[in-house]
Amino acid sequence: MKQQISRGLSAFTFIEAMVVILSLGVLVSIILPAFMKAPRRYHARFPCAFNLGEIGRAYRIWEDDNHGQFPAAEWVANGGWRESLANPDQGANCWTNYAIMADDLGQSPEFLVCPADERRPAKKFLAKEMSLGPGEFAFMNNSNLSYFVGVSANVNEPGSILGGDRNLGLGTVPDAGYGCSPTNGKGNDVAVPIAGPVSWSLKMHSASNAAGLGNILLGDGSVQLVSSASFRTNWLNHAAPTTNWPIGHAPSSPSIRLVFP
Protein backbone atom coordinates (compact mmCIF):
# COMPACT_ATOMS: atom_id res chain seq x y z
CA MET A 1 0.00 0.00 0.00
CA LYS A 2 1.45 3.33 -1.09
CA GLN A 3 1.88 5.84 1.74
CA GLN A 4 0.37 9.25 1.12
CA ILE A 5 2.39 12.31 2.04
CA SER A 6 0.27 15.24 3.20
CA ARG A 7 1.58 18.81 2.75
CA GLY A 8 1.13 21.12 5.73
CA LEU A 9 1.35 24.18 3.48
CA SER A 10 0.07 24.41 -0.01
CA ALA A 11 1.19 26.85 -2.68
CA PHE A 12 -0.90 29.91 -3.48
CA THR A 13 -3.65 29.22 -5.93
CA PHE A 14 -4.09 31.60 -8.83
CA ILE A 15 -7.14 33.15 -7.16
CA GLU A 16 -5.31 33.65 -3.85
CA ALA A 17 -2.40 35.31 -5.65
CA MET A 18 -4.78 37.63 -7.45
CA VAL A 19 -6.43 38.57 -4.17
CA VAL A 20 -3.03 39.52 -2.67
CA ILE A 21 -2.08 41.56 -5.75
CA LEU A 22 -5.41 43.39 -5.75
CA SER A 23 -5.09 44.10 -2.00
CA LEU A 24 -1.63 45.59 -2.53
CA GLY A 25 -3.00 47.67 -5.38
CA VAL A 26 -5.73 49.07 -3.14
CA LEU A 27 -3.16 49.96 -0.46
CA VAL A 28 -0.93 51.71 -2.99
CA SER A 29 -3.90 53.63 -4.39
CA ILE A 30 -4.65 54.91 -0.89
CA ILE A 31 -1.13 55.69 0.28
CA LEU A 32 0.49 57.04 -2.90
CA PRO A 33 -1.89 60.00 -3.47
CA ALA A 34 -1.43 61.11 0.14
CA PHE A 35 2.33 60.90 -0.28
CA MET A 36 2.22 62.83 -3.56
CA LYS A 37 0.02 65.54 -2.05
CA ALA A 38 2.44 66.14 0.83
CA PRO A 39 4.31 69.44 0.47
CA ARG A 40 7.27 69.35 -1.90
CA ARG A 41 9.39 70.95 0.80
CA TYR A 42 8.70 67.94 3.07
CA HIS A 43 10.10 65.46 0.53
CA ALA A 44 13.06 67.78 -0.13
CA ARG A 45 14.42 67.64 3.42
CA PHE A 46 16.77 64.75 2.80
CA PRO A 47 18.12 65.89 -0.61
CA CYS A 48 18.66 69.33 0.92
CA ALA A 49 20.56 67.86 3.86
CA PHE A 50 22.60 65.83 1.36
CA ASN A 51 23.43 69.04 -0.54
CA LEU A 52 24.61 70.73 2.64
CA GLY A 53 26.65 67.63 3.46
CA GLU A 54 28.40 67.93 0.09
CA ILE A 55 29.03 71.62 0.78
CA GLY A 56 30.47 70.68 4.17
CA ARG A 57 32.77 68.17 2.49
CA ALA A 58 33.91 70.87 0.05
CA TYR A 59 34.63 73.22 2.96
CA ARG A 60 36.82 70.62 4.64
CA ILE A 61 38.77 69.94 1.45
CA TRP A 62 39.24 73.67 0.89
CA GLU A 63 40.41 74.46 4.41
CA ASP A 64 42.76 71.48 4.35
CA ASP A 65 44.47 73.08 1.35
CA ASN A 66 44.35 76.64 2.73
CA HIS A 67 46.02 76.87 6.13
CA GLY A 68 43.04 75.45 8.02
CA GLN A 69 40.83 78.41 7.13
CA PHE A 70 37.42 78.61 5.52
CA PRO A 71 37.09 81.01 2.53
CA ALA A 72 35.62 83.85 4.61
CA ALA A 73 38.68 83.85 6.90
CA GLU A 74 41.34 83.55 4.20
CA TRP A 75 42.98 86.47 2.39
CA VAL A 76 42.14 87.17 -1.24
CA ALA A 77 45.77 86.50 -2.21
CA ASN A 78 45.30 82.96 -0.89
CA GLY A 79 41.95 82.46 -2.62
CA GLY A 80 39.55 83.68 0.07
CA TRP A 81 37.38 86.80 0.44
CA ARG A 82 38.40 88.11 3.86
CA GLU A 83 39.09 91.65 2.64
CA SER A 84 35.56 92.02 1.30
CA LEU A 85 34.15 91.09 4.69
CA ALA A 86 36.08 93.95 6.28
CA ASN A 87 33.24 96.03 4.79
CA PRO A 88 29.55 95.95 5.76
CA ASP A 89 26.66 94.93 3.50
CA GLN A 90 28.29 91.97 1.80
CA GLY A 91 25.07 90.10 1.05
CA ALA A 92 25.42 90.65 -2.70
CA ASN A 93 28.76 88.79 -2.55
CA CYS A 94 27.43 85.73 -0.72
CA TRP A 95 27.67 83.63 -3.89
CA THR A 96 31.42 84.25 -4.20
CA ASN A 97 32.01 82.18 -1.06
CA TYR A 98 30.77 79.12 -2.96
CA ALA A 99 32.32 80.04 -6.30
CA ILE A 100 35.69 80.00 -4.51
CA MET A 101 35.08 76.30 -3.73
CA ALA A 102 33.98 75.39 -7.28
CA ASP A 103 36.66 72.72 -7.73
CA ASP A 104 35.97 71.24 -4.30
CA LEU A 105 32.28 71.03 -5.22
CA GLY A 106 33.22 69.11 -8.34
CA GLN A 107 32.24 72.06 -10.52
CA SER A 108 28.61 71.19 -9.68
CA PRO A 109 26.58 74.22 -8.56
CA GLU A 110 23.48 71.99 -8.45
CA PHE A 111 24.38 71.28 -4.81
CA LEU A 112 23.87 74.95 -3.98
CA VAL A 113 20.07 74.98 -4.36
CA CYS A 114 17.67 73.15 -2.04
CA PRO A 115 14.93 71.24 -3.91
CA ALA A 116 12.36 72.95 -1.65
CA ASP A 117 13.53 76.42 -2.69
CA GLU A 118 11.84 78.43 -5.42
CA ARG A 119 15.27 79.12 -6.90
CA ARG A 120 16.73 76.86 -9.56
CA PRO A 121 20.29 75.51 -9.76
CA ALA A 122 22.87 76.87 -12.16
CA LYS A 123 24.35 74.61 -14.81
CA LYS A 124 27.98 75.64 -14.42
CA PHE A 125 30.01 78.00 -12.28
CA LEU A 126 31.26 79.96 -15.28
CA ALA A 127 29.33 80.48 -18.49
CA LYS A 128 32.52 80.48 -20.56
CA GLU A 129 33.17 76.84 -19.68
CA MET A 130 30.31 75.65 -21.86
CA SER A 131 27.48 76.82 -24.04
CA LEU A 132 24.28 77.14 -22.04
CA GLY A 133 21.00 75.87 -23.42
CA PRO A 134 17.51 77.34 -22.96
CA GLY A 135 16.60 77.64 -19.29
CA GLU A 136 20.16 76.98 -18.11
CA PHE A 137 22.01 79.44 -15.90
CA ALA A 138 25.61 80.13 -14.96
CA PHE A 139 26.42 80.50 -11.27
CA MET A 140 27.40 84.16 -11.16
CA ASN A 141 25.16 85.70 -8.46
CA ASN A 142 22.84 84.84 -5.56
CA SER A 143 19.93 83.84 -7.78
CA ASN A 144 20.96 80.17 -7.82
CA LEU A 145 21.83 79.81 -4.14
CA SER A 146 19.83 78.52 -1.15
CA TYR A 147 22.31 78.65 1.73
CA PHE A 148 23.63 81.41 4.00
CA VAL A 149 27.27 81.67 5.12
CA GLY A 150 28.42 81.86 8.71
CA VAL A 151 31.48 83.98 8.08
CA SER A 152 33.03 83.55 11.53
CA ALA A 153 32.74 79.75 11.68
CA ASN A 154 35.98 78.09 12.70
CA VAL A 155 37.24 74.63 11.81
CA ASN A 156 38.52 74.32 15.40
CA GLU A 157 34.99 74.92 16.74
CA PRO A 158 32.95 71.94 15.46
CA GLY A 159 29.67 73.43 16.70
CA SER A 160 30.13 76.81 15.02
CA ILE A 161 27.48 77.71 12.45
CA LEU A 162 29.03 77.50 9.00
CA GLY A 163 25.89 77.66 6.87
CA GLY A 164 22.25 76.73 6.56
CA ASP A 165 18.96 77.19 4.75
CA ARG A 166 18.42 80.77 3.67
CA ASN A 167 14.90 81.02 5.15
CA LEU A 168 16.10 82.04 8.61
CA GLY A 169 14.68 85.26 10.01
CA LEU A 170 14.93 87.48 13.07
CA GLY A 171 12.16 87.38 15.66
CA THR A 172 9.94 84.60 16.97
CA VAL A 173 7.10 85.01 14.46
CA PRO A 174 7.90 83.01 11.29
CA ASP A 175 8.14 85.16 8.20
CA ALA A 176 5.86 84.27 5.29
CA GLY A 177 8.75 84.65 2.83
CA TYR A 178 12.41 83.67 3.14
CA GLY A 179 13.32 85.45 6.35
CA CYS A 180 16.56 87.42 6.05
CA SER A 181 17.08 86.36 2.42
CA PRO A 182 15.43 88.83 0.01
CA THR A 183 13.69 87.73 -3.16
CA ASN A 184 15.66 90.20 -5.31
CA GLY A 185 18.90 88.22 -4.96
CA LYS A 186 20.83 91.17 -3.51
CA GLY A 187 21.47 89.28 -0.30
CA ASN A 188 21.68 90.45 3.28
CA ASP A 189 24.50 90.89 5.80
CA VAL A 190 22.98 90.24 9.24
CA ALA A 191 24.09 90.42 12.86
CA VAL A 192 22.19 87.64 14.63
CA PRO A 193 22.23 87.97 18.45
CA ILE A 194 23.33 84.71 20.05
CA ALA A 195 20.50 85.18 22.56
CA GLY A 196 18.07 85.33 19.62
CA PRO A 197 15.31 85.56 18.81
CA VAL A 198 15.37 83.89 15.40
CA SER A 199 13.00 81.54 13.61
CA TRP A 200 12.70 79.66 10.34
CA SER A 201 10.23 81.18 7.93
CA LEU A 202 7.28 79.24 6.52
CA LYS A 203 9.17 78.50 3.31
CA MET A 204 11.27 75.46 2.44
CA HIS A 205 11.13 72.76 5.16
CA SER A 206 8.75 74.30 7.66
CA ALA A 207 5.77 72.72 5.85
CA SER A 208 3.50 75.44 7.29
CA ASN A 209 4.50 74.36 10.79
CA ALA A 210 4.56 77.39 13.08
CA ALA A 211 7.48 75.84 15.00
CA GLY A 212 9.63 76.14 11.86
CA LEU A 213 12.20 73.68 10.57
CA GLY A 214 15.50 74.06 8.74
CA ASN A 215 18.98 72.65 8.14
CA ILE A 216 22.20 74.06 9.54
CA LEU A 217 25.77 73.18 8.56
CA LEU A 218 28.32 73.09 11.37
CA GLY A 219 32.05 73.71 11.46
CA ASP A 220 32.82 69.99 11.51
CA GLY A 221 30.89 69.50 8.25
CA SER A 222 27.88 67.82 9.86
CA VAL A 223 24.28 68.78 9.08
CA GLN A 224 21.49 69.15 11.62
CA LEU A 225 17.75 69.43 10.92
CA VAL A 226 16.46 71.66 13.71
CA SER A 227 13.31 73.48 14.75
CA SER A 228 13.40 77.20 15.50
CA ALA A 229 13.42 76.55 19.24
CA SER A 230 16.14 73.89 18.99
CA PHE A 231 18.29 76.16 16.84
CA ARG A 232 18.06 78.97 19.38
CA THR A 233 18.58 76.81 22.46
CA ASN A 234 21.06 74.18 21.36
CA TRP A 235 23.17 75.95 18.73
CA LEU A 236 22.83 79.71 18.56
CA ASN A 237 23.06 80.23 22.32
CA HIS A 238 26.36 78.32 22.38
CA ALA A 239 27.94 80.00 19.36
CA ALA A 240 31.12 82.01 19.80
CA PRO A 241 30.34 85.67 18.98
CA THR A 242 31.87 87.16 15.85
CA THR A 243 34.72 89.51 16.74
CA ASN A 244 35.98 90.81 13.39
CA TRP A 245 33.10 93.16 12.56
CA PRO A 246 33.57 95.96 10.02
CA ILE A 247 34.77 99.15 11.70
CA GLY A 248 31.83 101.02 13.16
CA HIS A 249 29.39 98.15 12.66
CA ALA A 250 29.88 96.00 15.76
CA PRO A 251 26.45 95.20 17.27
CA SER A 252 25.61 96.19 20.83
CA SER A 253 24.99 92.60 21.94
CA PRO A 254 27.09 89.46 21.32
CA SER A 255 26.16 88.24 17.84
CA ILE A 256 27.26 86.08 14.94
CA ARG A 257 27.51 87.40 11.39
CA LEU A 258 25.51 85.54 8.77
CA VAL A 259 25.57 86.52 5.11
CA PHE A 260 22.40 85.57 3.23
CA PRO A 261 22.04 85.15 -0.53
Backbone torsions as a table, in degrees:
resi	resn	phi	psi	omega
1	MET	NA	129.3	-175.6
2	LYS	-80.2	129.2	-179.1
3	GLN	-78.3	132.8	178.1
4	GLN	-89.8	136.0	178.7
5	ILE	-104.1	117.9	-179.7
6	SER	-91.6	141.9	178.5
7	ARG	-98.5	124.4	179.2
8	GLY	-66.9	-35.3	-179.2
9	LEU	-123.3	133.3	177.7
10	SER	-107.1	154.7	179.5
11	ALA	-68.5	157.2	175.6
12	PHE	-58.2	136.7	169.1
13	THR	-79.7	167.1	179.7
14	PHE	-59.4	-42.4	-178.8
15	ILE	-64.9	-42.3	179.3
16	GLU	-63.5	-40.4	178.7
17	ALA	-62.9	-40.9	179.3
18	MET	-65.3	-36.7	178.0
19	VAL	-63.1	-43.5	178.9
20	VAL	-62.7	-44.9	-178.9
21	ILE	-62.9	-43.6	179.7
22	LEU	-65.1	-37.8	179.0
23	SER	-63.9	-42.7	177.2
24	LEU	-63.4	-39.0	178.6
25	GLY	-61.8	-40.1	178.4
26	VAL	-63.9	-43.5	179.6
27	LEU	-61.9	-43.7	178.9
28	VAL	-63.1	-40.1	-179.3
29	SER	-65.2	-24.8	179.0
30	ILE	-85.3	-44.2	-172.9
31	ILE	-79.2	-43.0	-174.0
32	LEU	-59.7	-45.8	178.7
33	PRO	-60.3	-38.6	178.6
34	ALA	-64.0	-39.7	178.4
35	PHE	-65.4	-43.3	-177.9
36	MET	-68.2	-28.9	-179.4
37	LYS	-81.2	-14.4	177.8
38	ALA	-60.6	148.1	-177.3
39	PRO	-54.0	139.1	177.8
40	ARG	-55.9	-36.0	-178.2
41	ARG	-66.6	-26.8	177.9
42	TYR	-67.6	-46.5	-179.0
43	HIS	-68.6	-20.9	-175.2
44	ALA	-86.0	-2.2	-177.1
45	ARG	-58.6	-46.8	-174.3
46	PHE	-73.6	-43.6	173.6
47	PRO	-60.5	-35.6	179.6
48	CYS	-66.9	-43.0	177.0
49	ALA	-63.1	-37.3	176.5
50	PHE	-62.3	-44.0	178.3
51	ASN	-58.0	-46.9	179.4
52	LEU	-64.4	-34.1	176.3
53	GLY	-63.7	-39.1	176.8
54	GLU	-67.3	-37.5	176.5
55	ILE	-64.8	-41.7	177.2
56	GLY	-61.4	-39.4	176.9
57	ARG	-63.0	-41.7	179.1
58	ALA	-63.7	-40.1	176.9
59	TYR	-58.1	-45.0	-176.4
60	ARG	-67.3	-38.1	176.2
61	ILE	-63.9	-43.4	-176.8
62	TRP	-65.0	-47.1	-177.9
63	GLU	-68.2	-29.3	178.1
64	ASP	-66.3	-27.8	179.0
65	ASP	-94.7	-2.8	-172.7
66	ASN	-135.7	58.9	170.8
67	HIS	59.9	28.1	177.7
68	GLY	70.0	23.1	-179.1
69	GLN	-115.4	147.3	170.5
70	PHE	-81.8	162.2	-175.4
71	PRO	-53.6	-36.1	-177.6
72	ALA	-69.0	-20.2	-177.8
73	ALA	-102.9	-2.9	-177.4
74	GLU	-101.2	145.2	-179.1
75	TRP	-67.1	153.4	179.6
76	VAL	-58.1	-39.1	180.0
77	ALA	-60.1	-25.0	179.6
78	ASN	-102.1	9.9	176.1
79	GLY	102.3	-3.1	-178.5
80	GLY	-92.7	-161.3	177.8
81	TRP	-139.9	34.7	-176.7
82	ARG	-61.5	-39.9	-178.7
83	GLU	-61.5	-39.2	179.2
84	SER	-60.9	-37.5	-177.3
85	LEU	-76.7	-3.5	171.7
86	ALA	-74.0	-8.5	178.0
87	ASN	-110.1	153.2	177.6
88	PRO	-78.0	174.8	172.6
89	ASP	55.7	56.2	-179.1
90	GLN	-99.6	15.5	-179.4
91	GLY	-56.9	-38.3	-178.9
92	ALA	-64.6	-19.5	-179.1
93	ASN	-99.8	8.9	-178.3
94	CYS	-54.6	-40.9	-176.9
95	TRP	-61.3	-29.2	-177.8
96	THR	-64.3	-28.4	178.0
97	ASN	-57.5	-38.0	-178.7
98	TYR	-85.4	-33.4	177.0
99	ALA	-62.3	-33.0	177.5
100	ILE	-59.8	-32.1	-177.5
101	MET	-98.0	22.3	-175.7
102	ALA	-53.6	-46.6	-179.2
103	ASP	-64.9	-38.7	-178.6
104	ASP	-71.9	-20.7	174.9
105	LEU	-91.4	9.4	-179.9
106	GLY	67.3	27.5	-178.1
107	GLN	54.6	35.7	-177.7
108	SER	-122.8	87.9	-180.0
109	PRO	-70.3	-3.2	177.0
110	GLU	-59.3	-29.5	-179.7
111	PHE	-67.5	-14.3	-171.8
112	LEU	-90.2	3.0	176.9
113	VAL	-124.6	129.6	176.2
114	CYS	-76.7	136.3	179.1
115	PRO	-59.1	-20.7	179.2
116	ALA	-86.6	-6.5	-179.2
117	ASP	-82.1	154.8	176.3
118	GLU	-77.0	-17.0	178.3
119	ARG	-75.9	158.0	-178.1
120	ARG	-118.2	145.2	-176.4
121	PRO	-69.7	150.2	174.2
122	ALA	-77.3	161.1	179.7
123	LYS	-85.7	-41.0	-179.9
124	LYS	-143.9	161.0	178.4
125	PHE	-70.6	-37.3	-179.1
126	LEU	-127.7	130.4	-176.8
127	ALA	-62.9	-29.9	-175.4
128	LYS	-70.4	-13.2	-178.5
129	GLU	-76.4	-17.1	-179.0
130	MET	-164.9	161.3	174.8
131	SER	-82.6	133.5	-177.4
132	LEU	-95.0	136.8	179.2
133	GLY	-88.2	179.5	178.8
134	PRO	-58.9	131.9	179.3
135	GLY	79.4	2.4	178.3
136	GLU	-99.0	145.6	-175.6
137	PHE	-125.9	151.5	172.0
138	ALA	-95.8	144.3	-179.7
139	PHE	-80.2	96.9	-176.3
140	MET	-138.3	9.1	178.0
141	ASN	-163.4	-170.5	-177.6
142	ASN	-78.2	-7.9	-170.6
143	SER	-66.3	-17.3	-178.7
144	ASN	-120.2	43.2	-174.1
145	LEU	-141.0	133.9	-177.1
146	SER	-112.3	-4.3	-167.9
147	TYR	-124.2	134.0	177.0
148	PHE	-77.6	168.6	179.7
149	VAL	-120.0	126.0	171.4
150	GLY	-88.1	98.9	-167.7
151	VAL	-72.4	-16.1	-179.5
152	SER	-105.1	11.1	177.1
153	ALA	-61.9	146.5	-174.5
154	ASN	-128.7	133.8	-179.6
155	VAL	-62.3	-24.6	179.4
156	ASN	-84.6	-2.6	176.4
157	GLU	-120.2	88.0	-173.2
158	PRO	-55.2	-30.1	-177.9
159	GLY	-89.6	3.2	179.0
160	SER	-69.3	151.6	-173.7
161	ILE	-89.6	108.7	-175.2
162	LEU	-93.3	-28.3	-179.3
163	GLY	-173.4	-175.7	178.7
164	GLY	166.8	176.0	178.3
165	ASP	-58.3	140.8	-173.7
166	ARG	-73.7	-8.8	-175.7
167	ASN	-88.3	39.7	175.8
168	LEU	-96.3	135.4	-178.8
169	GLY	-131.9	164.1	176.6
170	LEU	-83.3	149.3	-179.9
171	GLY	96.6	171.3	-178.0
172	THR	-98.6	-12.3	179.2
173	VAL	-92.7	116.9	-178.0
174	PRO	-58.3	132.8	178.1
175	ASP	-74.7	147.5	-179.9
176	ALA	-75.5	-19.3	-178.8
177	GLY	-99.4	-127.0	-177.6
178	TYR	-114.0	32.1	174.9
179	GLY	62.2	-124.7	-177.0
180	CYS	-78.0	-8.0	-178.2
181	SER	-94.9	113.7	-177.3
182	PRO	-74.6	157.2	-179.1
183	THR	-76.6	-17.3	-175.8
184	ASN	-80.9	-2.7	177.5
185	GLY	78.1	4.2	-179.0
186	LYS	-81.2	-7.3	175.6
187	GLY	74.8	-179.5	-176.8
188	ASN	-156.8	135.6	-179.9
189	ASP	-109.8	109.4	-164.8
190	VAL	-123.3	136.0	170.0
191	ALA	-92.7	114.2	-178.1
192	VAL	-105.4	111.6	-180.0
193	PRO	-58.4	134.8	-179.0
194	ILE	-68.3	-16.5	175.1
195	ALA	-87.3	-0.2	-178.8
196	GLY	77.2	-162.8	1.5
197	PRO	-89.5	148.5	173.4
198	VAL	-138.6	160.3	176.0
199	SER	-156.9	152.8	174.1
200	TRP	-74.2	142.3	177.4
201	SER	-76.9	177.9	-177.8
202	LEU	-80.9	2.8	176.9
203	LYS	-87.2	172.2	175.7
204	MET	59.0	-112.0	-168.7
205	HIS	-92.6	-2.3	-176.1
206	SER	-67.6	-25.3	178.3
207	ALA	51.6	41.8	178.9
208	SER	63.4	18.2	177.9
209	ASN	-86.9	121.5	-177.0
210	ALA	-61.0	-23.1	179.3
211	ALA	-71.8	-20.9	179.1
212	GLY	75.2	154.1	179.8
213	LEU	-157.5	137.7	-179.9
214	GLY	-163.4	166.1	178.3
215	ASN	-98.8	142.7	170.6
216	ILE	-126.4	147.6	177.2
217	LEU	-108.2	128.9	-175.8
218	LEU	-102.3	168.2	-175.2
219	GLY	-61.3	-22.3	178.5
220	ASP	-89.7	4.4	178.3
221	GLY	89.7	-2.3	-180.0
222	SER	-82.6	159.0	-178.4
223	VAL	-119.6	136.2	178.8
224	GLN	-124.9	132.6	172.0
225	LEU	-94.8	115.2	-171.0
226	VAL	-132.1	150.1	172.2
227	SER	-79.1	170.7	178.0
228	SER	-59.7	-45.6	-178.3
229	ALA	-65.0	-41.9	180.0
230	SER	-66.2	-39.2	178.1
231	PHE	-60.6	-45.6	-179.6
232	ARG	-65.2	-47.2	-171.9
233	THR	-77.1	-44.9	-170.9
234	ASN	-95.1	-18.1	-175.2
235	TRP	-124.6	-55.5	-177.1
236	LEU	-63.3	-43.5	-177.9
237	ASN	-64.3	-18.8	-179.0
238	HIS	-105.8	4.7	-178.8
239	ALA	-74.7	144.6	175.4
240	ALA	-76.3	126.8	-178.4
241	PRO	-60.4	143.8	173.5
242	THR	-65.1	138.1	-179.3
243	THR	-114.1	-23.6	-175.3
244	ASN	-96.2	60.4	178.0
245	TRP	-74.2	153.5	173.2
246	PRO	-58.7	146.1	-178.3
247	ILE	-56.1	127.7	178.6
248	GLY	83.8	4.5	-176.8
249	HIS	-125.4	17.1	177.3
250	ALA	-70.8	129.7	-179.8
251	PRO	-70.2	161.2	-176.9
252	SER	-75.5	-22.3	178.9
253	SER	-119.7	152.5	-179.6
254	PRO	-53.6	126.7	-173.7
255	SER	-144.9	164.0	170.1
256	ILE	-112.6	152.1	-177.9
257	ARG	-100.5	118.6	176.5
258	LEU	-116.6	131.6	178.4
259	VAL	-107.0	120.2	-175.8
260	PHE	-101.5	144.7	177.8
261	PRO	-80.5	NA	NA
